Amino acid sequence: MDPFVVLVLCLSFVLLFSLWRQSSGRRKLPPGPTPLPIIGNMLQIDVKDICKSFSNFSKVYGPVFTVYFGMNPVVVLHGYEAVKEALIDNAEEFSGRGILPISERITNGLGIISSNGKRWKETRRFSLTTLRNFGMGKRSIEDRVQEEARCLVEELRKTNASPCDPTFILGCAPCNVICSVVFQKRFDYKDENFLTLMKRFNENFRILTSPWIQVCNNFPLLIDCFPGTHNKLLKNVALTKSYIREKVKEHQATLDVNNPRDFIDCFLIKMEREKDNQESEFTIENLVGTVADLFVAGTETTSTTLRYGLLLLLKHPEVTAKVQEEIDHVIGRHRSPCMQDRSHMPYTDAVIHEIQRYIDLVPTGVPHAVTTDIKFRNYLIPKVSLFLLHYISVLLKFPNPSIFWSAIFLPQHFLFRKSNYFLSLLSSGKRICAGEGLARMELFLFLTTILQNFNLKPVADLKNLNTTSATRGIISLPPSYQICFIPV
């Protein structure tokens, strides 16, 4: 048969299959824009501002709607009420993790972030317990964060008050905290192994937030059949996991079951206790995947929030001055900030909440899935259907949400009351981040330690300082900027 005829027949089959799959699936799912064969709604979605596209869809189809990324249907929940109903009222049913082709290739369903079912529950429970026992919110991890905050200040002093891009330095600090938790040691910022780790994390983060990865997730055949940055991503992940395996072997050789030193030791002890359990989830591969997840969840999110936070404080010197006034009053200049100080610093606490609200770090949330067929708002959502929580629509409940509230108006958001909208975003559902307590601790201690020791000076005129997100795709990133850290 003529190869051209074969090609036409194959394409026709794919087209017909796509049409059949979409038409049969749409009868069960919430309404949404009509998808095209094969590519779905990709032409109707701005990959650089997914949130804007979702907001426009919600005006037409309501707070629960379906969009097609390629041939894959994605249910989107838009608005506080819909998100709350899913995560609070139907917490168990909405506790699944939506699996994307790239994440599946990276994790193989191991670790905490992308696992499901029994593996996820047991790994998460163990990780939370271990981190708590090692000081999650207590002294031991707090000491490590305080130590890193002091090292961060010393690195910032080396800039000699000259203009600098803070991206790398602010990335090192939270990464080193994770190193301390899992490897028992922090690294010098010029250590070659540490620099290699940081380079891979930064590179992977840039790749993961690129439109190409979204294309690969929608058309997974591209992952194996075409060149692209995804291959660099997979190579970096493999090298990082290899480094973690080496560290695990070092721990195995020096393990003292009566004196665990860090997270890896605790996991190895758990493995030994369950060695006769053929169905145990505590394996070397799951340990490597879990440690990798701790780096992914605990490094870029915190460092990006810090970087964006400093930009906002730079733009609003009146806010910075008031925070520094509170630091002087509660902490002074001669001791390190500690978590006990936070309850006595309502303004600083409010500023940190406002930073997190304004930047809306992960606008669409991390993909979820339902664990069983469920009727939700009169729609039948089948088991394992992928859905996104449109978090920015929750934060838009605040008055004038696009404004970063200054020293005068900030109390309207957080100073005199706790917001249900903000708390539901960070602290609800079965999939709440296992490292949330550590992230809150780092944001408070790093920011207060920086402002205790430095004044922030812009390089450009404040009027020209842009605080609008450089991208509003999967991750909300601040625009590039330079800053001078002037010693107090």
Secondary structure, DSSP 8 states (H G I E B T S, - for coil): --HHHHHHHHHHHHHHHHHHHHHHHHTTS------BTTTBTGGGS-TTBHHHHHHHHHHHH-SEEEEEETTEEEEEEESHHHHHIIIIITTTTT-EE---HHHHHHHTT-TTTS--HHHHHHHHHHHHHHHHHTTTTSHHHHHHHHHHHHHHHHHHHTTTT--B--HHHHHHHHHHHHHHHHHS----TT-HHHHHHHHHHHHHHHHHTSHHHHHHHHSTHHHHHS-SHHHHHHHHHHHHHHHHHHHHHHHHHH--TTS--SHHHHHHHHHHHTTT-TT-S--HHHHHHHHHHHHHHHHHHHHHHHHHHHHHHHH-HHHHHHHHHHHHHHT-SSS---GGGGGG-HHHHHHHHHHHHHH-SSTT-S-EE-SS-EEETTEEE-TT-EEEEETHHHHTTSSSTTS---TTTGGGTTTSS--HHHHHHHS-STT--TTHHHHHHHHHHHHHHHHHHEEEEESS-GGG---S-SEESSSEE-----EEEEE-
